[in-house]
Amino acid sequence: MIVAVSISPSAADETGGVAESVAEAVRIIRESGLPCETNAMFTNIEGEWDEVMDVVKRAVLKVAETSPRVGLVLKADIRAGHDTGELRGKVQRLERHLADGGA
């Protein structure tokens, strides 16, 4: 499965933003060893259901240590038999279509 996750504290950190808390969540995701990538709005994680959800839970709980409320946005692509390789594979297929002028 691939999960796109956005974890946001409700309270700003001492610099007036949320970057420090979000960085702690992303650090937990990256240190999990699961394939992942971060963009401006989400961090995508690939793996089996239980391992991905465990990482998401740990990241949320880390942010909750410094914020009274935490917002979680989660979108999942669940495909039986395709638990790995799709984080990059989906993008590669899209890029091939763009290169061929088919998009």
N, C-alpha and C positions, 0 to 999 in steps of 0.2 A: 504494500500500500504506500501511497504518497500522501502526506499530510502537509497542507499549508497552514501555518500557525502564526498568529499575531497575539502577543501577550503584552498588555498595557497596564501599568499601575495607574490608579486613579489620582494619586498625589504626586506632585513634582518633587524631584530630588533637590538638594541644596543649590544646584545651579539654575533652578527654575525650569528644568526640563525633565524628561523621563529617560534620557539616554543611559544613565548609569544602571538603572534597574533593568532596562531592556538588554543591555550588554551582559548582565549577569545571567539572564535567561538564555541568551544566545550562547554564552560560554558553556552552560550545562548541555545544551543541544550538541554543540561541536565536540565536546569532550566525551559524548556518548559513544562515539565511534561509528554511528550510523551515517550513511551518506546524507549530506545536507548542503544547502546553499541559502544564503541570505540575500534578499534584495531590499528595496526601499520600504516595502510594506509587509513582507512575510518572510518567514524562514521555512523552507521546504525540507521535510525529513522523509527518508525512505526506509522501510523495514517491515517487519511483521507487526500485526496489531498490538500485541501485548508490549513489545519492546518500544514501539513508537509512543503509545499512550503512557507508558511509565516515564519516558523522557519528558513528555509534555507536562505531566503531573509534577515532576520534580522542578521543572522550570517555572511553572505557575507558583508553586509553593515558595520558591526562592524569592520571587517578586513580592509575594504576600508578606514576607518578613519585614519589608520596609513600606508597605502600602496597605491601608485598611481595606481597600477593594481592588480587585484585579479584573480587567476585562480580557476575555479570551475569544478570539475568532478562530475557528477551525474548519477547514474544508478538506475532505478526504476523497481520494481516488482509490477505490478498493477493487482489485481485479484478482480473482482466484487464479492461482498458478503463475502470476506475474508480480511476485513480491520484490524482485530486485531488477535493477538495470533500467527501470522506466524513468527515473529522475532525469537521466541524460537521453534515453532513447526517444522519449516523446518530443523533446526539443530537436533532436537530430532529424527525425521524420519531418517535422515542420520545416526545418531549414532546407531539407532536400526539395520539398515542394516549392518553397520560395525561390530556390536556385533554378528550378526547372520552369519557373513562370506559371506554375499551376495554382498559385494562391491568389 
